[in-house]
Amino acid sequence: MEKILDFIAKETDGKNYKSYKYCFESVEIPQLDYEDKKGIQVKKKGETDKSLTKTKSVKALADRISENSKPLFKYFLDGSRRTYKVDDIAYGKRLYPIIAGQIGVAVCEREDEHTFRPVFLKNPFVISLPENANAQTTIGNDDLFFNNLIKKLNEQGVLKKQNLKFNKILPYKNTTLKENDKYEDRGVAEIQDEMMALEQKVVFELVKARELNENSFLIKDGSLEYMRSGEARELSQIKSNYDCVIGLSKAFNPEALSNDVKDISRRIAELNLYHRTPAFMYQTERIPDVKFAVWYIRIRETLSPFDGVLKIEKILVRDIQEEEGLDSDEIDLISANIVNERNPVCYGKDDRWAKHLYPVYLTESYIKSKYLSDIHFINLF
Protein backbone atom coordinates (compact mmCIF):
# COMPACT_ATOMS: atom_id res chain seq x y z
CA MET A 1 0.00 0.00 0.00
CA GLU A 2 1.58 3.29 -1.11
CA LYS A 3 2.19 5.84 1.62
CA ILE A 4 0.68 9.32 1.28
CA LEU A 5 4.05 11.06 1.25
CA ASP A 6 5.46 8.75 -1.42
CA PHE A 7 2.35 9.38 -3.52
CA ILE A 8 2.70 13.18 -3.19
CA ALA A 9 6.39 13.05 -4.11
CA LYS A 10 5.66 10.94 -7.20
CA GLU A 11 2.75 13.09 -8.39
CA THR A 12 4.63 16.38 -7.91
CA ASP A 13 8.05 15.28 -9.21
CA GLY A 14 9.63 15.82 -5.81
CA LYS A 15 11.86 13.81 -3.50
CA ASN A 16 10.68 13.18 0.06
CA TYR A 17 13.08 12.46 2.92
CA LYS A 18 11.09 10.56 5.58
CA SER A 19 11.73 13.38 8.06
CA TYR A 20 10.73 13.29 11.71
CA LYS A 21 7.00 13.92 12.12
CA TYR A 22 5.58 15.99 14.95
CA CYS A 23 2.69 18.22 16.02
CA PHE A 24 3.67 21.90 16.24
CA GLU A 25 1.33 22.58 19.14
CA SER A 26 2.96 19.86 21.28
CA VAL A 27 6.63 20.82 20.87
CA GLU A 28 6.83 24.61 20.79
CA ILE A 29 8.04 26.45 23.86
CA PRO A 30 5.06 27.82 25.83
CA GLN A 31 4.65 31.55 25.28
CA LEU A 32 2.09 34.30 25.58
CA ASP A 33 0.02 34.20 22.41
CA TYR A 34 -2.09 37.33 22.29
CA GLU A 35 -5.11 37.46 20.01
CA ASP A 36 -4.64 41.19 19.44
CA LYS A 37 -3.12 42.02 16.08
CA LYS A 38 -0.41 44.62 15.57
CA GLY A 39 -0.94 48.07 14.12
CA ILE A 40 -4.00 49.00 16.19
CA GLN A 41 -4.94 52.67 16.13
CA VAL A 42 -7.59 54.13 18.42
CA LYS A 43 -9.60 56.71 16.47
CA LYS A 44 -11.97 58.03 19.14
CA LYS A 45 -14.44 56.94 21.77
CA GLY A 46 -16.31 53.86 20.64
CA GLU A 47 -19.73 54.50 22.17
CA THR A 48 -22.47 57.10 22.07
CA ASP A 49 -22.15 58.16 25.74
CA LYS A 50 -19.19 60.52 25.38
CA SER A 51 -19.42 61.53 29.07
CA LEU A 52 -18.33 58.07 30.23
CA THR A 53 -14.68 58.38 31.25
CA LYS A 54 -14.49 55.96 34.17
CA THR A 55 -15.46 52.32 34.54
CA LYS A 56 -19.11 51.39 34.90
CA SER A 57 -20.87 48.60 36.81
CA VAL A 58 -23.37 46.46 34.90
CA LYS A 59 -24.30 44.20 37.84
CA ALA A 60 -27.73 45.76 38.47
CA LEU A 61 -28.68 45.37 34.83
CA ALA A 62 -27.36 41.80 34.84
CA ASP A 63 -29.59 40.97 37.80
CA ARG A 64 -32.67 42.46 36.12
CA ILE A 65 -31.98 40.48 32.95
CA SER A 66 -31.48 37.29 34.95
CA GLU A 67 -34.83 37.75 36.68
CA ASN A 68 -36.97 39.00 33.80
CA SER A 69 -35.42 38.16 30.43
CA LYS A 70 -33.90 35.39 28.37
CA PRO A 71 -30.13 35.36 27.77
CA LEU A 72 -28.97 37.44 24.82
CA PHE A 73 -26.51 34.78 23.65
CA LYS A 74 -27.89 31.69 21.96
CA TYR A 75 -25.00 30.54 19.72
CA PHE A 76 -21.35 29.92 20.51
CA LEU A 77 -18.66 29.62 17.82
CA ASP A 78 -15.14 28.35 18.18
CA GLY A 79 -12.45 27.42 15.70
CA SER A 80 -9.14 25.66 16.21
CA ARG A 81 -6.51 23.76 14.28
CA ARG A 82 -3.74 21.25 14.90
CA THR A 83 -0.79 21.43 12.55
CA TYR A 84 1.93 18.87 11.87
CA LYS A 85 5.30 18.74 10.14
CA VAL A 86 5.03 15.42 8.29
CA ASP A 87 8.02 15.50 5.93
CA ASP A 88 10.49 17.52 3.88
CA ILE A 89 10.32 17.42 0.12
CA ALA A 90 12.77 18.70 -2.49
CA TYR A 91 11.89 20.63 -5.63
CA GLY A 92 14.90 21.72 -7.60
CA LYS A 93 17.75 22.62 -5.24
CA ARG A 94 15.61 23.53 -2.24
CA LEU A 95 13.84 21.58 0.52
CA TYR A 96 10.37 22.52 1.69
CA PRO A 97 8.32 21.23 4.62
CA ILE A 98 5.04 19.40 4.09
CA ILE A 99 2.54 20.67 6.64
CA ALA A 100 -0.68 18.82 7.42
CA GLY A 101 -3.53 19.94 9.59
CA GLN A 102 -6.79 19.09 11.28
CA ILE A 103 -9.22 22.01 11.38
CA GLY A 104 -12.21 22.23 13.68
CA VAL A 105 -14.97 24.85 13.50
CA ALA A 106 -18.18 24.37 15.46
CA VAL A 107 -21.26 26.23 16.62
CA CYS A 108 -23.28 25.10 19.61
CA GLU A 109 -26.79 26.29 20.39
CA ARG A 110 -28.39 26.80 23.79
CA GLU A 111 -32.14 26.55 23.31
CA ASP A 112 -32.90 26.78 27.04
CA GLU A 113 -31.23 26.12 30.37
CA HIS A 114 -31.57 22.35 29.86
CA THR A 115 -30.60 22.03 26.18
CA PHE A 116 -27.16 22.64 24.72
CA ARG A 117 -26.32 21.01 21.41
CA PRO A 118 -24.01 21.30 18.39
CA VAL A 119 -25.60 22.68 15.23
CA PHE A 120 -22.55 23.09 12.95
CA LEU A 121 -19.34 21.15 12.68
CA LYS A 122 -16.69 21.44 10.00
CA ASN A 123 -13.55 19.38 10.64
CA PRO A 124 -11.58 18.97 7.41
CA PHE A 125 -8.10 17.51 6.92
CA VAL A 126 -5.76 19.68 4.85
CA ILE A 127 -2.21 19.61 3.49
CA SER A 128 -0.04 22.63 2.74
CA LEU A 129 2.62 22.31 0.02
CA PRO A 130 4.85 24.91 -1.66
CA GLU A 131 3.37 26.44 -4.80
CA ASN A 132 6.10 24.89 -6.95
CA ALA A 133 4.80 21.44 -6.03
CA ASN A 134 2.71 21.95 -9.16
CA ALA A 135 4.72 19.75 -11.48
CA GLN A 136 2.95 21.26 -14.50
CA THR A 137 3.49 24.86 -13.51
CA THR A 138 1.48 27.09 -15.81
CA ILE A 139 0.06 30.46 -14.86
CA GLY A 140 -3.51 30.03 -13.68
CA ASN A 141 -3.67 26.24 -13.40
CA ASP A 142 -2.66 25.84 -9.74
CA ASP A 143 -6.24 25.28 -8.56
CA LEU A 144 -6.86 22.66 -11.23
CA PHE A 145 -3.62 20.83 -10.45
CA PHE A 146 -4.09 20.74 -6.69
CA ASN A 147 -7.79 19.82 -6.97
CA ASN A 148 -6.86 16.87 -9.16
CA LEU A 149 -4.08 15.92 -6.77
CA ILE A 150 -6.42 15.84 -3.76
CA LYS A 151 -8.90 13.66 -5.68
CA LYS A 152 -6.16 11.16 -6.51
CA LEU A 153 -4.86 11.28 -2.96
CA ASN A 154 -8.27 10.37 -1.53
CA GLU A 155 -8.30 7.24 -3.69
CA GLN A 156 -5.25 5.87 -1.91
CA GLY A 157 -5.82 2.70 0.07
CA VAL A 158 -4.53 4.05 3.39
CA LEU A 159 -7.38 6.60 3.39
CA LYS A 160 -10.15 4.54 1.78
CA LYS A 161 -9.53 1.71 4.23
CA GLN A 162 -10.27 4.06 7.14
CA ASN A 163 -13.00 6.03 5.33
CA LEU A 164 -10.99 9.24 5.66
CA LYS A 165 -10.25 11.98 3.15
CA PHE A 166 -8.42 15.28 2.80
CA ASN A 167 -10.49 18.29 1.76
CA LYS A 168 -7.90 20.66 0.34
CA ILE A 169 -4.31 21.24 -0.60
CA LEU A 170 -3.31 24.74 0.44
CA PRO A 171 -0.24 25.96 -1.47
CA TYR A 172 2.14 28.36 0.30
CA LYS A 173 4.59 30.81 -1.28
CA ASN A 174 7.93 29.24 -2.24
CA THR A 175 9.74 32.57 -2.67
CA THR A 176 13.11 33.05 -0.97
CA LEU A 177 12.95 33.35 2.80
CA LYS A 178 13.54 36.68 4.49
CA GLU A 179 15.19 37.12 7.88
CA ASN A 180 13.35 35.23 10.67
CA ASP A 181 10.96 33.77 8.07
CA LYS A 182 10.31 30.02 7.85
CA TYR A 183 8.50 27.92 5.29
CA GLU A 184 6.84 26.07 8.18
CA ASP A 185 5.22 29.34 9.28
CA ARG A 186 3.91 29.95 5.77
CA GLY A 187 2.29 26.52 5.67
CA VAL A 188 0.75 26.90 9.11
CA ALA A 189 -0.54 30.37 8.13
CA GLU A 190 -2.37 28.88 5.13
CA ILE A 191 -4.09 26.39 7.43
CA GLN A 192 -4.96 29.17 9.89
CA ASP A 193 -6.48 31.24 7.07
CA GLU A 194 -8.56 28.25 5.98
CA MET A 195 -9.87 27.88 9.52
CA MET A 196 -10.87 31.56 9.64
CA ALA A 197 -12.58 31.28 6.25
CA LEU A 198 -14.64 28.39 7.61
CA GLU A 199 -15.60 30.47 10.66
CA GLN A 200 -16.87 33.22 8.38
CA LYS A 201 -18.78 30.67 6.31
CA VAL A 202 -20.51 29.30 9.41
CA VAL A 203 -21.55 32.81 10.48
CA PHE A 204 -22.91 33.44 6.98
CA GLU A 205 -24.96 30.22 7.14
CA LEU A 206 -26.51 31.28 10.44
CA VAL A 207 -27.34 34.72 9.04
CA LYS A 208 -28.80 33.19 5.88
CA ALA A 209 -31.01 30.96 8.03
CA ARG A 210 -32.11 34.09 9.97
CA GLU A 211 -30.95 32.62 13.26
CA LEU A 212 -29.10 35.74 14.42
CA ASN A 213 -31.08 38.78 15.51
CA GLU A 214 -31.31 41.37 18.28
CA ASN A 215 -32.58 38.70 20.68
CA SER A 216 -30.27 35.92 19.55
CA PHE A 217 -26.59 36.85 19.50
CA LEU A 218 -23.52 34.72 18.80
CA ILE A 219 -20.28 34.70 20.80
CA LYS A 220 -17.23 34.01 18.68
CA ASP A 221 -14.38 32.75 20.85
CA GLY A 222 -11.39 34.95 20.05
CA SER A 223 -10.77 38.13 18.15
CA LEU A 224 -12.82 39.31 15.17
CA GLU A 225 -9.74 40.92 13.61
CA TYR A 226 -9.51 38.36 10.83
CA MET A 227 -11.57 39.99 8.14
CA ARG A 228 -9.71 40.88 4.97
CA SER A 229 -10.14 44.12 3.12
CA GLY A 230 -11.74 43.62 -0.27
CA GLU A 231 -14.23 44.98 -2.74
CA ALA A 232 -16.71 47.42 -1.21
CA ARG A 233 -19.72 45.17 -1.89
CA GLU A 234 -18.01 42.09 -0.47
CA LEU A 235 -16.80 43.99 2.60
CA SER A 236 -20.26 45.40 3.23
CA GLN A 237 -21.77 41.92 3.12
CA ILE A 238 -19.19 40.49 5.50
CA LYS A 239 -19.69 43.35 7.96
CA SER A 240 -23.47 43.02 7.91
CA ASN A 241 -23.16 39.33 8.81
CA TYR A 242 -21.55 40.37 12.10
CA ASP A 243 -24.28 42.70 13.32
CA CYS A 244 -25.30 40.22 16.05
CA VAL A 245 -21.85 38.75 16.76
CA ILE A 246 -19.27 39.66 19.38
CA GLY A 247 -15.69 38.49 19.67
CA LEU A 248 -14.58 37.47 23.13
CA SER A 249 -10.82 37.28 23.81
CA LYS A 250 -9.28 35.57 26.82
CA ALA A 251 -5.68 36.12 25.66
CA PHE A 252 -5.38 39.83 25.02
CA ASN A 253 -2.44 42.22 25.20
CA PRO A 254 -3.24 44.81 27.91
CA GLU A 255 -0.85 47.21 26.17
CA ALA A 256 -2.46 46.88 22.73
CA LEU A 257 -4.10 50.31 22.89
CA SER A 258 -1.32 51.99 24.89
CA ASN A 259 -0.10 54.21 22.04
CA ASP A 260 -3.40 56.08 22.12
CA VAL A 261 -4.78 55.33 25.60
CA LYS A 262 -1.80 55.89 27.86
CA ASP A 263 -3.14 54.26 31.05
CA ILE A 264 -5.07 51.40 29.43
CA SER A 265 -3.25 48.51 31.14
CA ARG A 266 -3.75 50.13 34.54
CA ARG A 267 -7.43 50.75 33.83
CA ILE A 268 -7.85 47.06 32.97
CA ALA A 269 -5.88 45.86 36.00
CA GLU A 270 -7.91 48.04 38.38
CA LEU A 271 -11.32 47.10 37.01
CA ASN A 272 -13.77 46.39 39.81
CA LEU A 273 -15.85 43.22 39.67
CA TYR A 274 -18.68 43.45 37.07
CA HIS A 275 -17.36 46.78 35.79
CA ARG A 276 -16.58 47.58 32.19
CA THR A 277 -14.28 50.16 30.68
CA PRO A 278 -15.51 52.80 28.26
CA ALA A 279 -15.51 51.51 24.69
CA PHE A 280 -12.85 52.60 22.22
CA MET A 281 -13.15 52.74 18.44
CA TYR A 282 -10.14 51.43 16.55
CA GLN A 283 -8.86 50.20 13.21
CA THR A 284 -5.97 47.92 12.27
CA GLU A 285 -3.43 48.21 9.47
CA ARG A 286 -4.47 44.83 8.03
CA ILE A 287 -8.12 45.79 7.56
CA PRO A 288 -8.31 49.59 7.43
CA ASP A 289 -11.85 49.57 6.00
CA VAL A 290 -13.34 48.01 9.15
CA LYS A 291 -13.87 49.78 12.47
CA PHE A 292 -14.30 48.02 15.79
CA ALA A 293 -15.68 48.93 19.19
CA VAL A 294 -13.67 47.30 21.97
CA TRP A 295 -14.02 47.30 25.74
CA TYR A 296 -12.96 45.22 28.75
CA ILE A 297 -15.02 43.72 31.56
CA ARG A 298 -14.14 41.89 34.78
CA ILE A 299 -16.26 38.80 35.46
CA ARG A 300 -14.23 37.32 38.35
CA GLU A 301 -11.89 38.47 41.10
CA THR A 302 -8.54 36.68 41.02
CA LEU A 303 -5.01 37.14 42.32
CA SER A 304 -3.66 38.18 38.92
CA PRO A 305 -4.72 41.68 37.80
CA PHE A 306 -5.65 40.50 34.31
CA ASP A 307 -7.22 37.13 35.06
CA GLY A 308 -10.99 37.35 35.21
CA VAL A 309 -11.00 40.11 32.57
CA LEU A 310 -12.36 39.64 29.06
CA LYS A 311 -11.85 41.76 25.98
CA ILE A 312 -15.02 42.25 23.93
CA GLU A 313 -15.07 43.34 20.28
CA LYS A 314 -17.90 44.28 18.00
CA ILE A 315 -17.65 45.25 14.35
CA LEU A 316 -19.32 48.57 13.54
CA VAL A 317 -21.55 47.71 10.61
CA ARG A 318 -23.53 50.90 10.00
CA ASP A 319 -22.39 54.37 8.99
CA ILE A 320 -23.85 55.99 12.10
CA GLN A 321 -21.91 53.54 14.28
CA GLU A 322 -18.68 54.42 12.50
CA GLU A 323 -19.41 58.10 13.17
CA GLU A 324 -20.87 58.04 16.68
CA GLY A 325 -19.74 54.69 18.05
CA LEU A 326 -21.78 51.75 19.31
CA ASP A 327 -24.90 52.59 21.29
CA SER A 328 -23.94 52.64 24.98
CA ASP A 329 -27.16 50.86 25.95
CA GLU A 330 -26.21 47.99 23.62
CA ILE A 331 -22.74 47.82 25.17
CA ASP A 332 -24.32 47.65 28.64
CA LEU A 333 -26.74 44.94 27.47
CA ILE A 334 -23.93 42.82 26.00
CA SER A 335 -21.76 43.33 29.08
CA ALA A 336 -24.53 42.46 31.52
CA ASN A 337 -25.26 39.25 29.63
CA ILE A 338 -21.55 38.37 29.70
CA VAL A 339 -21.64 38.77 33.47
CA ASN A 340 -24.60 36.38 33.62
CA GLU A 341 -22.60 33.80 31.65
CA ARG A 342 -19.83 33.64 34.28
CA ASN A 343 -21.35 30.58 36.03
CA PRO A 344 -20.95 27.68 36.07
CA VAL A 345 -17.17 27.60 35.76
CA CYS A 346 -14.82 24.99 34.33
CA TYR A 347 -12.48 25.23 37.34
CA GLY A 348 -10.01 22.35 37.32
CA LYS A 349 -10.87 21.49 33.70
CA ASP A 350 -9.02 24.33 32.01
CA ASP A 351 -6.17 26.58 33.16
CA ARG A 352 -8.02 29.55 31.69
CA TRP A 353 -11.09 28.94 33.85
CA ALA A 354 -11.09 32.49 35.29
CA LYS A 355 -11.70 33.88 31.78
CA HIS A 356 -13.76 31.06 30.36
CA LEU A 357 -17.50 31.18 29.80
CA TYR A 358 -18.91 27.70 30.21
CA PRO A 359 -20.80 27.51 26.86
CA VAL A 360 -17.60 28.55 25.08
CA TYR A 361 -15.65 25.92 27.01
CA LEU A 362 -18.21 23.26 26.02
CA THR A 363 -17.99 24.27 22.35
CA GLU A 364 -14.20 24.14 22.46
CA SER A 365 -14.30 20.72 24.15
CA TYR A 366 -16.71 19.44 21.51
CA ILE A 367 -14.30 20.41 18.70
CA LYS A 368 -11.35 18.76 20.42
CA SER A 369 -13.33 15.56 20.86
CA LYS A 370 -13.67 15.30 17.06
CA TYR A 371 -9.95 15.35 16.30
CA LEU A 372 -8.05 12.20 15.47
CA SER A 373 -5.32 11.60 18.01
CA ASP A 374 -1.93 13.02 17.02
CA ILE A 375 -0.49 9.52 16.68
CA HIS A 376 -3.35 8.35 14.47
CA PHE A 377 -3.18 11.41 12.23
CA ILE A 378 0.61 11.35 11.86
CA ASN A 379 0.58 7.64 11.07
CA LEU A 380 -1.62 8.31 8.03
CA PHE A 381 1.54 9.59 6.39
N, C-alpha and C positions, 0 to 999 in steps of 0.2 A: 504493500500500500504506500503510495507516494506521499511524502510529508509535504505540508503546506509550504514550507520555506523552499524546499527543492522545486516545487511546482512554480512558485513565484520567480525564482531565479531563472528557470528554464524559459518561462513565458516572456520574461523581460530582458533576456540576453545579459543577465548579470551573474555574478559569482558570489554565493553565500558562504559564510565562514563558520557556521555552527557556534556562534558566540554565546557567552553566558546570558541566560535569560533571567529577568527579574522585574518586579513591580516597582515603579518609581515611588509610589506612595509609601512603600514599606522600607525603603533604604535611605531616603534623603534625611539629612540632619534636621531635627525639629526646629522650626523657626516661626516667628510671627508672620502670618500671612493675612495681611489686611485686605478687605474687600474694596476699600476705597481706591479709586484710580488716581493717577497723577494728573497734574495740570488743572486742578480744580480752582475756579475763580468765583468768589462770592460777588454777585452783582448788586444785591440790595436785600432788604427784608423780604422774607418769603411768605408773608401772610397779610391779611387785610387789616388786622389790628396793629397799626404802626406804633401805638402807645406802649405795647408790651415790650419791656426791656429786661425784665427779670424773669425768673422761672415761675411756673404756674402750676398749681395742684389741679389734678383732674379726678381726685378721689370721690368727691361728692357726686359728680356726674356719673362716674363709674358705678356707684352704689344705686343711683336712680335707674340706670340702664339695667342693672342686674335684677332689680325688683320689678320693673315695669315693661321691659322690652326684650326682644330676641337679640342674640349676638349679631354684630355687624358682619363678622367673618364666617363665611360658609365653606370656602374652598382654600386649600393649602397646597402650594406648589413647591417642589424641590427638585433640583437637578444635581447630579454628581457624575464623576467618571473615574475609572481606574485605568491607568496607562502602564504599558509594559514595553521594555526593550526586549525584543525577541530574536534579533540577529543583526549582523552587519552584512551589507551587500555592496559589491563593487560594480561601478559603471565607469568605464574608462580607467583613469588613473586614480580615482578617488573612492573612498569607502563612505557609505551612508548607513545610518541606523534604520532598521525596520521597527516601527512603533505600532503596537496594537492596543486596542482599547475596548473596554466595556462602558457603555453610556447608560445612565438611568435617569429618566425624567418621569415624574409621577404627580398626579393631583389626587388628593383625598377630599372627600366631601363629608361634612358634618350636617346631617339632616336635623337631628335633635340631640339632646343630651345623652341619648342611649344608642345612637346610630352613627358610626364613623366608618366610612368605607372608601376604597379606591375607586376612582371613576376613569382615570387615564393612566396608562403605563406605556412608555416607549423605552425599550432596553436593547438597542442594537449593538452588534459587534462591528468594529471598524478597524481598518488598517491604514496607516499613513506611510507612504513611500515618497521618495524624491520625484520631482516632475520628470526627470530624465529616465525614470523607469519605463517610460513609454518607448518601447523598442522601435516603434514606427513613427518617431517624432515628426509630426507635420503640424503646422500652425492650425489650431482650431479643432484638432481631432483627439485631444486629451480625454474629454468626457467619453467619447465613443470607445476609446481604447480601454480605459479603466472600467467602464461599465461591462464591456465584454470580458475583461479579466475577472471581475467579481462573479460573473455568471459561471465561467469555467471553474473558478475556485470552489464554488458551492456544489459542484458536481463531484468533487473529490470524495473518495470513500471515507476518509477520516471524519468528515463533516456529515455526510449522508447517514453513516452508521449511527451517529448520535442525534440525528434530526436537528442539526445546528446549521446556521448559515451566517455569513457576513453580509452586512447591508451596503457598505460603501468602502471604496478606497479613496482616501483623502490625500491628494498629492501636496507635498510641501516644496518650497522654493529650494533649488539646488545651487543657487548662486554662492559665490565665495563668501566664507564666513568673515564677519567683522570681529573686532575685539570683544571678548566676553560673550560672543554668540556661539550657539551650539545647534547642530542639526537636530539633536534630540528635542530641544526646546521648540523648534519649528514644528516638528511632528506632533508634539503634545498640544501645541497651540491650535493646530488644525482640529484635533479631537475636541478641545475645549470649545472652539467656535461652533462645531457641529452640535454639541450639547446645548449651547445657548440658542442656536437656531431652532432646536426641538422645543425648548422652553417657550419661545415666541409662538411656535406653531400651536402648542397646547393652549396658550392664552387665546389665540385667534379662534380656535375651535369652541372654546367656552363662550366667547363673545358671539360667534356665529349662531350658537344654540340659544342665545339670549339668557344665559345663566348668570351673568354678572350685571348687577344693577345697584342702585343706591342703597338697597337693603340686603345685598348679597355681594360682599367684597371678597377678594382673594388676597391672601398673604403669599408673596413670593419670598422664599428663604434666600437671603443674600441681596446684594446690590442690584439695582435696575440699570446700572451704568454700562449696559452691554449693547445698547442699540447703536446701529451704524448710520451715519449720515448718508442720505441718498436723495433720490428724486423727490421733489416737493410732495407729489401725490402719494408716493409710497411712504414717506416719513409721516405725513398727516394720518394715514391709515394706521400705521404702527402706533402712533401716539394715542389715537382715539381708542385703540384696544385696551389701553392701560388706564382708562378713566376710573375704573373701580378696582385697581390693583395697587398695593403698596409693597415696597421692598423693605425687608427687615434684616438688618445686619447685626450679627453677634460679634464679628471680628472687624472692628473699625479702627482707623487711626485717629486718636483724639486730637492730633495736630493737623489733620487734613485741611481744616479751614483757617489755620493759624496765620497765614499771610494776610488775610483780610479781617479776621476776628481775633484780635491779639490775645484775648484771655479765654479762648474756647476750651482748651483742655481743663483749665481750672473750673470753668462753669460746669463742665460735664462731671468732673470729679466731686464737686460740691452739691450736685443735685440732691434735693431731699426726696424721700420716698414718695412715689406717685406724682412727682413733678416733671414737667417737660420744659425744655428750653424754648425760647422763641424760634420760629422757623426762619431759615435763611434760603434765599434763592441763589442757585449757582449753576454754572455751566462747566463742561470739561472740554479740553482741547480735542479729544477724540470725536466728540459728537457736539459740535458747537451750535447746531440747530435745535437742540433740545434743552429745555430748562427744567430744573428740578427744585422742589421744595424739600428741605431736609431739616429734621429736628431730632432731639435726643430725649429719652424718657427713662426714668429709673423705676424698675418693677420690683426690685428686691434690695434689701440692705445686706451688704457683705463686707468682708474685711478689706478687700481690694477696692480702690476708689472707682474703678471702671467696670468691675463685675456688677451684674445686676442692671446695667445700662444697655439700652438698645438704640440703634440708629434707625430712623424711619425715613424712607424716601417716597416721594410721589412725583410722578411726571406731570408737568403742567401742560394740559392738553388744549386749553382754550386761550384765545388771544387775551381775554380779560385777566386770566390767571397769570399770564406772562407779564402783564402790565402791573397788576395790583397784588399778585401773590395768591396763594391758596386761601380760601375762606377760613378764618380763624375758628369758626364754629365747627367746620368739618375737621380741622386739625384736632380740636378738643374731642370730638366724637370718636375719631380714630384712636386717639391716645387713651381715652377712657376704656374703649373696648380692648385695647392691648393690655391695660391693667387687669381687666376681668379675665384675660387668658392666662394669667400668671400661675394659676393652680389648675390641676395638680402639677407637681414637678417631677422631673425624671432624675431626682437626686440619687446618686449611686449608679445610675445607668449611663451617664454621660458626663465627662469632665466639664462641659459647658453648661451644666444644669442651671446655673444662676441666670443665664441669658436665654435659656431655651423656653419656648412655648410648647406645651405638651402636644398639641396637634401637629406642629412642625416636626417635633421629635418623632412622632408616630409615622409621619410621611417619609421622613429620612430613613427610619428603620425599615419601612416597607420596601423602599428602593434597594437597600443593602441586602435584604433577604432574597432578592431576585438575581443577584450576581452569581455567576459561577465562582467557585473557590479559585484563588490565585493559582494553585497547583493544577487544577483541572484545566483552566484557561491556557496556561503556559504550555501544558502538555499537548494541546491541540497542534502546536507547531513542531 
